[in-house]
Amino acid sequence: MSDSVLVLWDEALLGYNLGRDHPLHPVRLELTVALARELGVLDRPGVRVAKPQSASDALLELVHDPSYLNAVRRAPDDMMGRLGLRYGLGTDDNPVFERMHESSALITGASLAAARAVHEGTAQHAVNLAGGLHHAMRDRASGFCVYNDPAVAISWLLAQGVSRVGYVDIDVHHGDGVQAAFYDDPRVLTISMHESGYTLFPGTGFPGETGRGAALGSAVNVALPAGTGDAGWLRAFHAVVPPMIREFRPEILFSQHGADSHRLDPLADLMLSVDGQRAAHAALHSLAHEVCGGRWVAVGGGGYDVVQVVPRSWTHLLAVATGDPLPAATAVPDGWRKLVATRSRQAPPTSMGDGEEPSYVAWEPGEGDADSPLDRAVTATRRAVWPLHGLDPVSVW
């Protein structure tokens, strides 16, 4: 069991509500926390659940332009929408909603509290499932994201004197906003595992995006072909993420756990199972202990099958963070199934897994199978980044 785990949660986080028919519906958070409670995950020894406080303007301005904060505040009262559109607000992806600034600042405050707890040693791991809004830019909303909570939290860590932060993003979409925030900062290594930008928003995250200036080599992108399932995803992950984290040696590992890589997700084209996602959560947890002394901040992200996928995947994340993973065969509690019936027309799942047993073929010396689109993607990343760290891209290291 992990020494201590802080989970940031308050029903006020459900106020980040882009609309009844928007894919990023807050019910996914409600159902996740309810499932974790039903299974006793949040009642384990060493687990503390705390309410977050909103991030101040000064903290948000570590990443965001003051004029953008002003636009977010004013957008709900901007009846013509002209101001908001200049900043990416009032679009189908980022519709304006009441108390948009307050709700967004609260999510960012939760990620800041998670980072603070891990940095100050009051928790070994900290989790903010409402966070992970990784597309927001300095002066623009994007991809359902208003404020970029991971970038703000990482910037705060740097301001406290943390010398190296490793950011790993396993959302199906490229973590473009976090990459942009630190593209020229050698203190932050950003690694993104995502479906290729040739087939999915935001159309970025190619292997050649490796950082700028003194930070060359600090951005790592694995652009996976559509249709990649558990075995291919885990092969790619283990061929890239652990070697880079071990080489970079961050003081703190910060990971984004978007659940939209699942085969049921309506907005993307990867084919992972909940079991594969559970294996990814476990791998990041192990890496945090191996490299960072267990100092690990984990946030949520995307995920748009709000009944079948997100609650199970993120409950597994919470279970892994406490050091006692749930068996995939664990039955879904009846009480939770009844709650689902009041919140959705979908039939709830019956167990915590999809019946898969994820495995993968480990990367060996060389450049993989030239006839495999997946191996070609991994090879492109290793060729682009490994030499910038003085490493041989054909080695297993």
C-alpha positions, 0 to 999 in steps of 0.5 A: 500500500502507498504511504498516503494518497490525497484525492481532491474531490467536491461536488462543486467540481461538477459545475464544469458543465459544458451542456447537457449534450456535450461529450464532456459531461460531469456525470462521468465524475459523479459516477466514478466517485460513486463507484470508488466509494461503493468498492471501498477504495476511498475508505482505505487506510492512508487515503484522504479526500479533501475539497479543493480551493479555487486557483487565484488569478496570480496562479492562473497567470503562471500559464494564462494571459491576464486578458484571457482570464478577463475574457473567460470571466466576461464571456457568460455576459457577452450576449453577442459572443464577439469577445469570447470567440477571439479566445476560443469561447462560444464554439461547439467544443467550448460553449460558454456556461455560467460561472465558467471562470469559477468552475475552471479555476476550481479544477485548476486549484484541485490540481495545484493542491495535488501538486503541493501535497506531493511536493511538500510531502504531505501525500506520496500520491495525489489524484484530481480526476476532474483535471487533465484539461490539457488542450487549453492554450495561454490565450485560448480555450480549445478541445473542451478545456478552458484553463490548463490545470496540468500546466499551471500545477507544473509551473507552480512546482517549477516556481517552488524550485523543483528542477525536473518534472516528468509529464506523461499524457495517455489521453487519446488526443495529443497533449498539445497545450501542456507541450506548448507551455513547456516547449522551450523549458528543459526542466519539463519532459512532456511525453504524449501517447496519442492517436496520430494527428493525421486522423484525430484532433488536434492534428499535432503531436508528431515525432518531429515535435521535440522541443526548442532551443535548450529544451530540444529533446524535452518533447516526446510524441508517440503518434499511434495508428488508428485501431491500435489495441492493448498489445500494440499500445503497451508495446509502444508505451514500454518502448518509449516512456520508461526509457525516457523517464529513467533518462530524465530522472524527474523529481515528480511524475505528473500523469494525465489519464484520459480514458478516451483510448478505449474501443467504445469511446465515441470520439476516437479510434484506438481500441484499448480495453479497460484492462489495458488502461488498468495496466497503463495506470499500474505501469505509471505508478511503478515508474513513479516509485522506481524513479521519483521516490513515489512522488506522483500526481495523477489527473483525469482528462478525456473519456466520453463513454461516461458509463461503460468506460470512464468510471471503471478506468478511473476507479482502477486508477484510484485503486492503483494509486492506493497500492492495492489494484482491484482485480478485473473480475471484481463485480460492479456493486448493485448500488452503483448499477442502480445509480446508473439507472437514474443517470443514464439509459445505458445498461451498466457493466457487470464487472470491473474488466472487459475480460481481456488479459493484456500482454505485449511483445517487448521492444528488442534491439533494432527498429521493430517490424518495418511492415508494422505501422505501430513499430514504424511509429515507435521507431520514428519517435526513437529516431527523433528523440533518442540521439538528442539525449545521447542515446542509440535509438536501436538499443533497448535502453 
